[in-house]
Amino acid sequence: MTSTPASPWQPVCRRDEITAERIVEFRIQRPNAEPGSMPLSGFLFLDGDELRAYVNQCPHLGIELNWMPGRFMDSDNLFIQCSTHGALFKPGTGECIAGPCQGDALTALDTRIENGEVQIRFQE
């Protein structure tokens, strides 16, 4: 009997659960992760009409971005903001435009909608 490889696509939520005001957090499933490695989380949101998903990790120190569950945006709701150092990232590209990691970018996750379900793919 042959085994079928696990799908690299991970379900996150139903498409109708995503609104302009809501950011969905999730744990990234990594079957090939090193034993004892830190788990990764991600976040998913609407950027206009586009779904965007990123690994919840600042490129500066590798720490999670949000200061509270679901809180990723700056006070003007224009940029993703690192809660530790205040770095600002463009929502559409993940590019850091201000802060200690300026010029770096968040790690984007592939997204797709399959039967009304939002799925992400993490490329190791």
NUKOL-445885 format. One record per residue: x, y, z of N, C-alpha, C in turn; residue in one letter. Coordinates in steps of 0.1 Angstrom, whole numbers, plus 2048, in hexadecimal, padded with zeros to 3 digits. Each point is the difference from the previous one (the first is absolute). Example, Ala and Ser with C-alpha at 12.3 -4.5 7.8 and 13.67 -1.06 7.14 Angstrom:
# residues 2
8847C784E7F780C80080980C800a
7FC80B7F980980B8007F880B808s
***
This chain:
# residues 124
8087F48007F880C80080980C800m
7FD80A7F780880C8007F980B808t
8088088067FB80B8087FF80D7F7s
7F68078027FE80D7F980680B809t
8088087FA80580B8087F580A805p
80280580C7F680980580080D7F7a
7F48057FF7FF80D7F880780B807s
8078087F780780B8067F780C804p
7F37FF7FB7F680A8037FA7FD80Ew
7FF80A8087FA7FF80D7F3809801q
7F57FA8047F480880280180980Cp
7FB80C7FE80180A80B7F2804805v
7F78047F77F28048047F88007F3c
7F38028027F78027F580280E7FBr
7FE8027F380280D7F97F780A806r
7F37FC8037F680A80580380480Fd
80B7FB80680480480E80980C7FFe
8068037F480A80A7FF7F880D7FCi
80280A8087FA80E7FD80C80A800t
7FD80C7FC80A80A7FF80580480Ea
7F87FD80A80480480E8067F4808e
8017F57FA8047F480880D7FA7FAr
8097FD80980D7F97FC7FF7F3807i
8027F57F87FF7F280680E7FB802v
8037FC80D80C7FA8037FF7F1800e
80B7F97FD8007F17FF80E7FB802f
8017F380480C7F98028047FA7F3r
80D8017FB8047FB7F48057F1802i
7FA7F77F98037F280180D7FE7F7q
80A7FA80780D7FE7F98047F1803r
7FC7F77F88037F280280F7FD800p
8088087FA80F7FE7FF80880880An
7F980680980780980A8097F8809a
80C8068038097F98097FA7FD80Ee
8037F58067FB7FE80E80480B809p
7F780580880380A80980080E7FAg
7FE8027F380080D7FB7F3808804s
80280D8007F48088047F57FF7F6m
7F48008057F57FF7F77FE80E7F9p
7FB8007F47FE80C7F97F18037FFl
7FD80D8017F28037FD7FF80A7F5s
7F48027FB7FF8097F47F3808802g
7FE80A7F77F48088017FB8027F2f
7F38017FE7F98027F47F780B801l
7FF8087F57F780C8007FD8047F2f
7F68097FF7FD8067F380880D7FEl
8068017F480780C7FC7F88057F4d
7F68098037F68037F57F87F47FEg
8007FB7F47F97F37FC8097F4800d
80D80280380A7F57FF8037FA80De
8007F38018047F980C80F801801l
80580280C80F8018038027F780Cr
80B7F98008047F880C80F801801a
80480180D80F8018038037F880Cy
80C7FB8018057FA80C80180B80Bv
7FB7FD80C7FF80A80A80E801807n
80A8067F980D80180580780C7FAq
80580980980780B7FB80E7FC7FBc
8048057F480D7FC7FB80C805808p
7FE80980980B8068088047F680Bh
7F77FC8098047F680A7F97F3800l
7F77FE7F77F97F47FF7F47FE80Ag
7FD80B8067F580080A7F38037F9i
7F57FC8077F28027FB7FD80F7FFe
7F98047F67FD80E7FD7F6806809l
7F57F88037F480680680280280Fn
7FA80B80580180380E7F47FA808w
7F57FD7F97F57F98067FA7F77F5m
7F87F68047FA7F77F67F98097F5p
8037FD7F47F98077F580480F7FDg
80A80580880480E7FF80E8017F9r
7FF8037F380C8007F880380E7F9f
7F580880080180C7F880480C809m
80680B7FA80380C8077F3807804d
80180B8077F58078057F78067F5s
8068037F47F98057F57FA7F57F7d
8037F48037FB7F47F98068007F1n
80C8057FF8068017F280B7F67FEl
8077FD80B80C7F77FF7FF7F580Af
8077F57FD8027F580A80B806809i
7FF7FF80D80A8058098057F680Aq
80D7FF8018077F780A7FD80780Ec
7FB7F88097FD80680E80D802808s
80B7FA7FC80C80280880880C7FCt
8028027F480980B7FB7F980A7F8h
7F37FE7FD7F880A7F88038007F1g
8077F57FB8028007F27F37FF7F9a
8008077F47F38017F88027F87F3l
7F67F87FC8017F87F47F48037F7f
8028007F37F58027F77F77F47FFk
7F38018027F87F58008007F87F3p
8018067F58007F97F380C7F97FCg
80C80380680C7FA7FC8087FA80Ct
7FD80580C8077FC80C80E807801g
8038097F780C80880180180980Ce
80B80080780280980B80480D7FBc
7F980A80480380E7FB80580980Bi
8007FB80D80580880B8037F780Ba
80B8038078047F880B80D7F97FEg
8047F780A80E7FA7FF8017F67F5p
7F67FB7FA8017F67F57FC8077F2c
80180D7FF7FD8077F48077F97F4q
7F87FD7F68067FA7F47FD7F1800g
7FE7FA80C7FC7F28017F17FF7FDd
7FB7F48017F27FE7FD7FB7F4809a
7F38008037F97F58068007F47F6l
7FF7F48067FF7F47F77F27FE7FCt
7FD8017F37F37FE7FB7FC7F27FFa
7F47FD8027FA7F27FE7F78007F4l
8017F67F87F77FE7F57F27FE805d
7F68067FA7F27FE8047F87FB7F4t
7F57F98037F67FC7F67F37FE807r
7F68007F87F27FC8057FC7F37F9i
7FD7F78087FB7F27FB7F37FD806e
7F67FF7F87F27FD8067FC80980Bn
80380D7FF7FC80A80A80980180Cg
80B7F88008097FF80B80D8077FCe
80580980980D8067FD80B7F7805v
80A7FE7F780B7F780380D8087FEq
80A7FC80880D8067FE80B7F57FDi
80B8047FA80B7F77FE80D807805r
8077F980880D80480580B7F97F9f
8098087FA80B7FA7F980D800809q
8047F480480C80080880D8027F8e
***
